[in-house]
């Protein structure tokens, strides 16, 4: 560890971590810059001098400000070139830091505290969440704000079974674990994890490693405070007068305790509210101004009775045992038309999840500090007011809703099929219909049901459970399986664990206690696993395996692989070709950079038609292949036929039939469908076709003798300069010897190939064809000289 002129630093995880202060934001109560590798954040901490009037909770705000200049990128669309509201990842980073530092403030604090984390530089390897977490603690620790830290944070990855300290973005993507731990000297205070079915024993080892790695970070912050720290100021603390507490407990304590023990949430809330109303009426005059503290005093009393009931009496408010689950039910196929539905209930908590299958082009594009990435599984969580029996305005999703949706998403991603095997974009929406504890874990269970009902071949069902904690000031504690809302509110933690029978896929710990002892972590994992296995049995009882058939209302996706160099042909100039295919077939087409084409269609025939068109467009034409083509143009020397989308060939008049054909129009007209075979592909990739080769040769048929070169009739191809198919007759040349085949290249005679320019007027004849007396027809376009 090194003490610098205005900061401190140490080598940590193979890189230098430095914390400096004094250079920026001098008017904040505390400000630091933290650099790890070449990732730099500015973190400020500010406290209001006085609490806001009527404040009855701790108003802590953590704002994570992601600045695109940190990665050298331009923000937003071309119309709004600046950062606007925080993205989802920024909100999740802010929540992670909030959950880590909130328990470290004095209980009952009322002053507004704001922590702002601003990214200044990002190197693409060292993630900003850990740097911001350390910076938040350091800024608060050196400030005069009464923060009871410090805390530190670290990220643990696992690649090929080995733990990695502060893994890079690539290592996280390719690894089996992404674990973020925040801790103080005594124990752990926050956990966030996503994992690919990691065993409980391995997860506990990762936590032990994280706890050890955090200790030098705590020492570093102490060094910084010794040199730059300010004396701590006083913070306004909510205090309930003793007279109020004694009055309600003496007069209403017994009835209040009975009401708290009512199993049903609705009845319990009704009984509690009636007692509160009665007390406010009866005590308002005797308590005077202190009567304003009655609501807070009842909350304090409810916390006391609930904790005594659990710790002292070993029973829970709804009568369950410490490790008991509430009644579980699971159902699928609840709604028509939707692609998949799952209804999961645990006691009074009920969540309905609807799964929707979309095309690969429906993926969400994430444009953040890292390179643009696509997300093919989306999980959205909605928490309407009716779910808790309230009436209030409904707004867009808040931070809590975004956080719970992200947790459920993280839990299910490890069991999803690979895109190459199941190329759908997947969206699950969890509607909380009734809430009484751990709706996020109920969302995980409901989503497993919905995905399986939709026919998504997940590798294993996933279930989640929350473990609660009630502990005294000493070493006595009780872990509660499947906490309900009251136990969450008055307890000390909400430890959510999701996973399969094999292992853990997601963890989230929120704690009101300042820390959890390390020895408690394996115990929580074991208790959560027992509950998870019971829930999985219920889920499998509702649907044993993913359905073999998709919903008839889900799109069907076909996959076609084309050469990368042919992608442009399929798209066409300005997207013209791909738009025409979409219009003809009604299918949706998504083309990947590697040449994989995904074709989505609600109707199978539309998708199959689009797949055939694209396959035909990119096929290599070979001599001897037979096609059914459409006549596109008629010339006096033959007909052009489209044999594949955008590809034409020529049937010469002599190849239309074994019989003599005076005129092309006698046999074909534009729009006719004709069976042909490829007879020749020349060195300029021009395709000659034959119709007669597929027709039986007439009995006694004799080939007509071809006139020798220079003696008329023939009209074969002229020089290669003449270009491709499709030119018109050139101007009449000077009178000459009539007929003949190809003239010398420098003299512009001969047939000139189909579609070239005119032969020069001064150079005479060319392939007259059929012995024309005027020296030829100009070869259907030799080059102009």
N, C-alpha and C positions, 0 to 999 in steps of 0.2 A: 504494500500500500504506500502511495506517495502523496505527500501534502504539497499542493501546488500553491502558487502565489494567491490565487483566488478560488481554490477548490481542492478536491482530493481525487485520487484515482487508484485503480488496482487492476491487475490482470485477472480476468474472470472468464472461464470457459474458452480460453484461447484467444481472447480479444481484450482490448483495454476499455474499461468502464470509467468514465470521468464525470464528476459532478462539480459544477462551478456556479458561483453566485456573484452578484454585484455588478454585472455588466448590463443586464436588461431589467426592465420593469421595476424601477426603484420604488414606485408608489404602492406596489402590492405589499401585503403583510409578509410574504415570503415568495421568492422567485429563484429558480435554478434552471440551468441548462444541463441536460444529461446527454452524453455522447457514448455510443457503443458501436464500435467499428466506425462507419461513417454515417450512422443514423443519429440525428440530433433532434431533441425536443426541448421546447421551452415550457416550463410548468410554473404557474402562478397560483398563489393561495391568498384569498382575500376574505375578511370577515367584516360584517356590518357592526357598527359601534353599538347599536341598540337593536333589540328584537322588534319585529313588526307587531303592531297592536293586534291582540287577539290570537297570537300564535300559540298553538298548543302541541307542536311537534318540532323536531329538529329539521330545519330547512337547508339541507346540504344539496348542492348542485355540482355535478361534475360534467363539464363540457369538453368533449374531445374534438378538436378542430383540425380536420385533415386538410392540409394545403397541398395542392397539386404541384406547386413550384418545388416542393421538397424532392420530388422525383423528376423534375425537369419536364413536366407535362403541362399542357394547356387544359384548363378545366371546362366542363360543360359542353353544350352544343355550340355551333357556329353563331347562334343568335344570342346566347347568354354565356359569355366567356368569363365566368367567375364562379366561385364556389357558392352554393346556396344552402339548403338545409342539409344536415348531416346524412350521409348514406347509412345503410344498414350496418356495415362493418364498423363505422365510426360510433354508432349508437351502442353496439355491443362492447366495444372497447371502453366507452364511457361507463357502461354498467359494470363491467368487470372491475374497474378501478373504484367506483362508488361502493360496491359490495365489500371491497377489501378494506377501505379506510373508515367506513361509517361506524363500525363497532368500536373504533379507537377514540371516539369523542366522549366527553362526560355525559352520563345518562341525564336526560332532561334538558339538554342544551337547547336554546331557543334562538340564538343569533344566526342570521343567514351566513353561510360559509359557501364560497364558490371556488372551485378548483378548475382551472382551464389548462388543458394540455394542447399545445400547438406544435404540429410537426414542422420543423425547419429544414431538415434534410433526411433523405431516405436512400440507403444504399442498395435496396433490393434483397438484402440477405438478412439483416438484423431487424427483427420485427419491432414495431413501435409500441405494442401493448405492454411488454415488460419494461421497456425504457420509460414509458409514461407512468407506469405504476410506481417504479422506484422514484421517479421525479416528483410524483404527487406526495409521497411520504416525506421526501427530503425537503420540499418546499414548506410543507406544514411543520416539519420538525424544527427547522431553523427560524420559523416565524414566531410571532407572539401569540398565535392562536393556540388555545389549550388543547392541543392534539396529544394523545397519550400513546404515541408511537415510540420508535419508528417501526415500520414494517418493510419487508422486502418481497420481491417476487422473482420467479424463475420459470422458464418453460423447459419441460423435459419431453424429448421425442424418443422414439424407438425405431431403429432401422435394422432389419435382419436380426432382431432379438437383442440388440445392444442399445443401451440408453445413450442419448445424445443430449448434451447440454445446450440450451438455447438453439435449437435446430433452425436451419435456414428454411425459407418458404418451400424450396424444392424437397428438402428432407421431410418436412411435414406432409407434403402431398404424397410422397412415396413411402412413408413410414407407417407404422402400426399404431402410433400414439401421439397425441398432442395434449399435454397436461400442463396447465398453468396453476401454480400454487403461490399463494401469498401467506406469509407467516411473520410472526414476531419471535422474540427470543424464547418464549415459553411454549409456543405451539402454533398450529395452523389456523388461519382466520378466513381463508377463501380458497375454493377449488373450482376449476372449470376444465372439463376434459372431453375429448372425443377420442374414441379408440376402436380398433378393428377386432373386437371380441378378445380383449386382453384378460387373462386370468386374474382373479382377485389377488393372488399372492404376488404376481408381477406388479400389479397396480400399487399394492402396499409398499413394495420395494422402491418404486418410482417416487412415492411420497417421502419416504425416508431420505432418499438422495436429494430431493428438492429442499427439504428442511435443512439439511447440512449445508447445501450450497448457498442458502439465503443468509446464513450467519455472518459471513464476511461483509455482506451488503449492509447489515445493521451496524456493524462496527464502522464502516465507511461513513455512514450518516452521523454517527456519534462524533466522529472526528470533525465532520463539517460543522456540527452544532457547537462544538467546543470553540471553534475559531470564529464563526459568523453568527451564532444563534442569538436571538433576542430573548429578553426575559418574558415569560408567559404572562398574558393579561388575564383578567377575569372575564368569564362568559356568563351571561344571564342563564340561570338554571331554574326550571319549573319546580316550585316547592309547594306542597299541599299542607296547609295549616293542620297542626295536630288536632285542633278542635273539630275540624270537619271529618277527619278520618275516624276519630273516636265516636263522633255522633252517629255516623252511618253504620259503623260496625256494631255499636251497642244496640241501636234500635232496629236495624234491618239486617244484621249479619246472618242470622240463622235462616231467614227466608231467602236471602240472596244466595246463600250457599246451596240451598235446596234447588232453587231455580237453575243454578249453574250446572247441577247434576242431571238435568232433564235431557234424555238422549236425543230427541228430535230437535234439530236446529231451530225450526220455526217456533215451536212451543217454548224452547229455551229463551229465545230472543224476546218473545212476547212477555214471558214472566219477568225477565230482567228489566225490560223497559217499564213495565207497570210499577215495579218497586222503585225505580229511579224517579218516575213521575210523582209517586206518593211522597218520597223523601224530599224532593225539591219543594213541593207544596208545604209539607209540614215543617221543614227546617229553614225555609227562606227567611222568616222573620227573626228567628233566634240566631242565625249565623250572620245575618247582615251581608256585608260586602263579601265575606268569605264564601257565601253561597255560590259564587261563580266557580268555585273549585269542586263542586259536587260531582260533576261528570268525571273529572280526572280522578277524584277520590274513589269513585265506584270502579273505574278501570284498574286502579291500583289494588283494590280489594279483590276484584275478579282474578287478577294475576296471582295474588297471594293464595287464595283458596284453591285455584286450579293446581298450582305447584304443590301445595300441601297434600291435596288429594292424590296426586301421582307419586310424589316422593315419600310421603308419610304413610298413606293408606294403601298404596300399590294398586289403585284403581283409576280408571279414566272416566271423564265426564259422561261418556255414552255407555259405560258399564263394561267395555271390552277389557280383555287382558292386555298386558304390556306388548305382547308380540302378535296380537290377533289382527287379522284383516277384517274389514267390513264386508258385507255381503257383496258378491261380485256377479255381474251378469254381462254377457256379450252376445251381440246379434249382428248379422250381416244382411245385405240386400234389403235395406229398409226402404229405399226410394226407387221409383221408376226413372228411366231415362239416364240417370247418372251412371258413370262407368263403374263405380264401386262405392259401397258405404259400410261403415262400421259404427255401431253404437255400443259404448262401453260405460258401465256404471260401477262405481265403488261407493256403497252407501249412498249419501245424498249428492255425491259428485257424479255428474253425467256429462259425457262428451260425445257428440256426433261428428264423425269425420267423413268427408266426401273426397274420393280420389278421382282425378281427371287425367286422362292420357292425351297428350298432345304430340305434335310432330317435332322433329329435332330443331326446327327453326323457331320453336316456342321457348327455347332456352333463355334464361335470364342472363344478360350481359352485365358483368361487374366491371365498372370503370373506376378503379381506385389508384392507390399509389403503385401497386404492382401492375404488371402487364395485364391487359384486358383478358378476362377469363369468362367462361360460360358455366352456368350452373343448371344442371338438368333436373335436379330434384328441388322442389320448393315446398316449404311447409308454412302455412299461415294459420295463426291462432287468433280467434275472436272471443272477447269476453264482454258480452252485452250486459247491461245493468240488470235485466230481469233474472240473470243467473244467480243473483244474490238478493232478489226480492226488492230491488230499488228502482226508482224512476228518476232518470237524469238524462240530459242530452247525450246523444251518441256522436262521437267524433271519429276521426281516423285512428289507426292503431297507435298506441303510445309505446313508450320504451319497454314497459312490462310485456305487452303483447308481442312486440318484436323479439324480445329476449326469450319468451317461452316458445315461440315458433321456431327460433333458431336452435334451441335445445332439443326439441322433438326432431327437427331435421337432422341434427348431428347424431341422434340416437339411431336413426333408420338408414342413413347413407351406407354404413358398412355392409348391409345385407341386400342392397339393391343389385340387380343384374348389371353386368357390363354393357356399355352402349352398343358394342358390336353384336351382342346377343339379343338385346332388347332396346332398340334405338329410340324409344319414346321419351319425351319430356314428361315428367310426372309432377303433379301438384296435389297436395293434400291440404284441405282446409278443415280445421278443427273448430267446431262451434260449441262453446261451453254452454250447455243448457241449464245446468245447475251446479253450483260450486259450494263445496264444503271440504276443501283441502286437496292440494296437489292435483290441480287440473292439468298441469303440464305433463305429468306422468300418465294421467288418463288419456291425454292426447296421443301419447306414444302408443298406448294400447289400442285406441280407436283407429289409429292410422295403420297399424299392422293388419287389423281386420279389413279396413277399406282397401288396402293394396292387394291383399289376398283375394278379396271379393272381386276386384277389378281384373284378376288374372295376371298380376305382376309376379313373376317367378322369383320372389325374395328367397335368399338362401336359408333363412330361419326366422321364426316369429320373434318380435322384440317386445318386451314389457318393461314397465318402469314402476318404481315405488319410492316413497319418501320416508326417511327415517328421522324422527324428531328427538329432541334432547331436553331434559329438565335436570338441572344440577344445582346444588347448593353452593355456598361459599367455600366449602371444603372439597373433599374428594368424592362425595356421594353424588351419583347421577343415575338416571334411568333413560335408556334408549327406547323410543316408541315406534312401533311399526305402523305405517299407514296413518300419519297424523291427519286429523281433521283441522278445520280452520281455527278453532279455538285453541287447540294445542300448538299450532303454528304461531298464533298471535302472542300467546302468553309463555311460550317455551323459548328455548335458547338456540335452536337451529332448525333448518330445513335442508336435509342432506338427500338430494335426489340421485338415484342410481338407476340407469336403464341398461338392458343387455339381453342376451339370448341365454339359452341353456349353457352355451360354451363359455361365455365371458361377457365383460363389460363393454358397452359401446358409448356411453355418455355419463358424465357426472356433473352435478352443480351443487355447490355448498353455499348457502347463505346462513350467516350466524349472527345472533345478537350478542352472544358471549364474545369477549375479546379474543378468545382462542379456544381451540380444541386440543387436548393433549394428544401427542403422537400415538400413544398406546391405544387410543379409542378408534383409530382409523380401521385397522383390520376387523375389529368387532362390528363396526358399522357395515363393512362389506359383507361379512358373514350373515348378518341379520337381513340385509337387503337381498342377498341371494336366495335365502329360504323363502322370502315373500315372493320374489320374482318367479321362482319355479312354480309356486301355487297359482299365480296369475296366468302364467303361460299355459298351464293345464286347462284353465277356463277358456282362454282364447282358442286353443286347439279343439276344445269341445264344440265351439261355435263353427269353426272352419278348420279342418285338419290340414289342408294344403291349398296353395293357390289354385284358383279355378283354371281348368284346362283351356277354356274358351274365353276370349275377351267379350265384353259387352257388345251387342250388335250396334250400339250407338258410338262405340269407340272407333277411331280411324284405324285403317289397316296400313301398315308400312311395308313397302317392298324396298329392297336394297339392290342397287346396281353399281358395279365397279367399272369405271372407265379410265383410260389412260389420262394422266395428268395433263398431257399436252393437248388432249381433245376437249378439255373443259370449256375453252373458248367457243368451240363449235356448238356445244349444247346451249350455252348462254346466248350466243349470237350478238351481233352488233347492237349495243345499247340494251341488251336483254330481250331483243326481238324474238329470238327463237324460243327461249324458255317461256316467254309470255304466251306465245302461240300454242305451246304444248299444254300449258295450264288452261287456256281458254278452251281447247279442244276436248280435254279430258276431265276437267274439274278437279284435278289432283293438285296437291301442294308439293313443290319440289325444293329440296335443300341439297346443295352441293358442298361437300367438304374439300379442303385444300388437297387432300390425298387422293381425290378422284372418287370418293364414295358418294353415291347419289341416293338420298332417302326420298322415297315417293309415298306421300300420305294421301289417303282417300277414304271417304266414308263408304264409297261404293267400290267393290272389288274390281269391277270391270274398268272403271276409270283409272285406277292405279295400274292395272295390268296393261292398259293401252299406253299409258305414259311410259311405263318401263320398256315396252316393246319399241316405242319410238326412239327412246334414248339409246337403247341397245343397238338398234339398227343404224342410228346416226354415227355411232362410233365403231361399227363393224368394219373390218377390212374386206373389201370385195375381192373374190378370188375367181379365176377362170374355171368355168364348169359349174359354178353355182347357179341355181335357178331362182328366179324371183317372180313375184306378181307385181307389176308396175303400172303406173298411170301415165298415159300419153299427155305430154305437156305442150309440145310444139310439133308442127308438121312442116317439113321442107320438101322441095321437089326431089331431093336425093335420099330422103329417109324421114324417120320420126324420132324425136327425143322422148325418152321415157324416164320418169323418176322411179328408180328402183329402191332407194332408201331415202329417208328424209334429207333433203338438200343435195342428193347425189343423182346425177342423170347419166344415161348412156344413150348411144345412138344405134338404132336399127336401120341399117342401109336398106334401100328399096329392094335390093337383090336378096336380102335376108328376111324379107317379110313372108315369102312363100316359095315353095318349090315351083309353082307356076309363075308365068310371066305376069308382072304387075305393071300396067301402064302408068298408074299414078298412085302415090301413097294414099290419097284420099279415097281410093277405091276400097282400101282395106281398113284403115284406121281413121279415127277423128279424135280431136282433143277431148280428154276426159275418159277415154276408153280404158278399161283394165285389160292388160295383156300379159300372158305368160311368156317369159323369155329366159334365155340362158346367156351367161357371160361368155363370149367367144374370144375376146382379145382385150388386153390392157397394154397400151403402148408405152413407150418410154417417157411420155409426157403425162402418164396416168389417165389418159383418155380411155373410156370404156366403150367397146363395141359389143353390141348385143345381137342375138339371133332369135327370131321367132320360128323360122322354118325348121331349125335344128330340133325343136320339140314336136314337130309334125311328122307323120309317117311319109317317107319318100314315095311318090307315085310309082306304080309298077311300070317298068320300061323307061323310067326317066333318064335322060341324057343331058349332061352338062353342055350348055351352049359354049361354042368356041369363043375364046376371048381374042379380040383383035390384037396383033402384035403392037408393041409400043411405036408411036409415031404414025400409026395408020388409022387413027380415028377411034372413036368409042372408048370409053373407059371412065374417064372423069374421076380417077383415083385421087388420093390426097396429094396436095402440093407440098412445097417445102415447109419445114417446121416453123419458119418465121411466121407462117400464116396464123398461128395462135390456136385457139380452141374451137369448139363447136359453135355454130350458129350464125356465121356471116351470110350476107346476101350476095347475089351475083355481082361481080365486078363489072366495070365498063367494057364494052365490046372492044377487043384489041384490033390491031391492024389485020387486014386480010392475010391469011397465011395458009399453011398446009392442012389445016383442019385436024382436029382430033388429037389423039395422042395422050400420053400419060404425062408424068412429071417432067417439066422442063428444067433446064439448069437453074441452080439456086440464084446465080447472079442475074439471070434474065427474067425472073419473076413469072415464069410460065407455070404450067401444071395446075394441079388442083388447089395448092396453097393451103390445104387443111381447112376444116370447117371453121368458119368464123374469122378468118384473117382479113387483111385489108385488100384493096384493089391491086391488080397487076398494073405495072406502069404502061401508059398508053403507047409508049414508043417501042416496047419490046415484043410485040407480037404475041403469038398464040398461046396456047396452053391446052389443058385437057378438055377438048371440045365435048367429049362424051357422046356416045352413039353416032359418031362420025359426022358431026355438024360441019357444014360446008364453010362456015365463016372462021374457021381456025379456033374454035373452042368457045366455051362459055366463061372463060376467065378463071376457071378452076375454083369457083365459089370463093374467090377472095384470096389472091396472093398478096404479099406485102407491097405497100406503096413504097416506091424508091424515090 
